Structure formats: C-alpha cells, structure tokens
Amino acid sequence: MKNLSTSLLAFLIVLLFCFSCSTKQTQTAPEISSYFDNTDPGLQSGGIKMIPIKTPKGTFNVWTKRIGNNPTKKILLLNGGPGCTHEYFECFESFLPKEGIEFIYYDQLTCGNSDNPKDTSLFDLDRYVDEVEQIRVALNLDKTNFYLLGHSWGGILGMQYALKYQDRMKGLIISDMMASCPLYGKYADDVLAKQMDPAVLDSINNLEKKGDTGNPRYMQLLTKHFYSHHICRIYPYPEPVQRSFNKMNMDLYVAMQGPSEFGISGKLTNWDVSKELKTLKIPTLVIGATYDSMDPKYMEWMSQQIPGAKFLLCSNGSHMCMWDDQETYFKGLIGFMKGSQ
C-alpha cells in the first residue's frame, strides 16, 4: 500500500510538471509565433515606411524599416556618425528576432535612403531630437513598448531625446557614447593619442593643422593606427559596416563631428549633459568597451549617475562592439530588454 501511494504521488508530480511546462509554452508561444505577422493593412512593403518629417525648411521623407512584431518591446535604432546609415546595425538580425524583440532601422534625414535637401541649416541637434519624436508618433511607439538605442552620435541624440521626452519611453540604451564631448576630446588627446607612434601622430596633427584632411594619407594613417584599434577591431571591416561607411554623408559628419573620429572639432564640441543624467528615471543600459574611442571608465560612471541604470563592458570590443564583441554585446542587450518589463 505504501509503495502504491509513493508511485501515485510520483505520477502526480510528473503530471503536474508536464502541465506546467505546457502552460508556459502556451503563454510564450504567441509572442514568438506572431513575431512576423503583418500588422499594417494594405500593400505589404517588407516593413518599410517612409515618414514625412516637418522641418523649418519644409517637409521631407525619412526611411524606416520594421523587423518583427512585439507589442511590448520595440527598439528604434539611432546610428552613429553623424552621417552613417542603418546598414551597420544589420548584425542585429542574427540575434534579436529569435528572442522575439522587434527593432526598427532608421536613416536620419540627409542620410542613406532618406531625403537629402542639402541644406546645412538642418544639421542641428535639437532639430534631430524633434525628428525622432515625429518618428515615434508615426510608428505608434509609447511608454508601454518604446526603447531607444543610440550608438555613438546616436547616443548623443538618444540622451538628448530622453532628457526631453522620457515620459514617452520604456527604456534607453546608450551604446559607446560619453555624455560629455569635451571629455571625449580630452580622452582622445590624453590617452589614445599617447598610444600611437609619435611619428604617426605628428603626421596626423600636421595634416589637420594644414586643413589637408581630404588628403588620402590622412585617412590611411587613421585607419591603420587608430580606427583598426578603437573603432572596429575586425579588419577589413564587415561588409555591412563598410557599406554604411561608403554611404556616409561627409558634409553632415564634418559639420557636427569634425574631420575624423580622432577627437571632436565640429558643432558638437561643447555638448555636455553629464550633470543632467541624474534626471533620467527610465530603465537605462550604458554600453562601453575596453578598446573604445570613448572612455569606458567614464561610461561606467554615467551608469552610476542614472538611478537604477546598468553598465555593460564589452571587454574584447571597440567602438563598434556589436561587431567585435558580439557575444557580450547581445547577451547584455537581450538580458536588459527581457529584464525591464
């Protein structure tokens, strides 16, 4: 009788376990199974949507493309440069869809597949913040689902946007960007420059002083001695990275950043929101990398200023650590997304 009771109890435990597993599968399956459902009526465009953006110089069309469908987790990707295009984010396709996370490519105005009115007065941080807000409204993103991931210049744009509109967001990811351009410039001068061969550094500085940054030798020196160490440690660059770089809007880049990634000398030179970080109240992840062109210790400090924020260090990565330290980058990003319900 005792053996019979024990057997019955074991059977019930197994049955309960199987039922529990079945219930969990039933609860999670719809999110994954509906990931590629069409949510827009009418003609299907592969997720591409051209959004009219109002500016002081008229209305222009901006290109976006949605990958997947998740009502609670939607990431709008802000690329770097300024002047790059969405292409270098294409590695996200290898990681986020299988986790059921929706993401949205976006070519900023004057870049890539978006309109380029060739008007330098549009090269303005506040105007780009307003552009992101118009994109948010057009894509029906809100505080229940809207995450903003800004990389490099996109991190500047993301921080500036969140400081103004965090009540319309669910979370923020600041990827490989410091909250202070003056300190970014100082890190390049005081730390990274000293790691270079002095003769190479002299050649770079002389070309900059002469205003001869269009000289092919300038970029050759930077690519070999700086970019391959601190921008992307995979060389030749992965094809999507090179494709994005080939499409760079150099007018926008030089106006805002300066002639190269080696420090900063454009319109963003004095941008600094270090003291405002404490006002961010939404879930935030700050991502930095050991070999980054940005100071990883400062980026860790940033995470400590934002209430409840987390810091992710890509120990094998550089500025484009979504490529040269993918395992760390995407494990951390996905963990953050799943942990901030």
Secondary structure, 3 states (H helix, E strand, C coil): CHHHHHHHHHHHHHHHHHHHHHHHHHHHHHHHHCCCCCCCCCCCCCCEEEEEEEECCEEEEEEEEEECCCCCCEEEEECCCCCCCHHHHHHHHHCCHHHCCEEEEEECCCCCCCCCCCCHHHCCHHHHHHHHHHHHHHCCCCCCCEEEEEECHHHHHHHHHHHHHHHHCCEEEEECCCCEHHHHHHHHHHHHHHHCCHHHHHHHHHHHHCCCCCCHHHHHHHHHHHHHHHCCCCCCCCHHHHHHHHCCCHHHHHHHCCCCCCCCCCCCCCCECHHHHHHCCCCEEEEEECCCCCCHHHHHHHHHHCCCCEEEEECCCCCCHHHHCHHHHHHHHHHHHHHCC
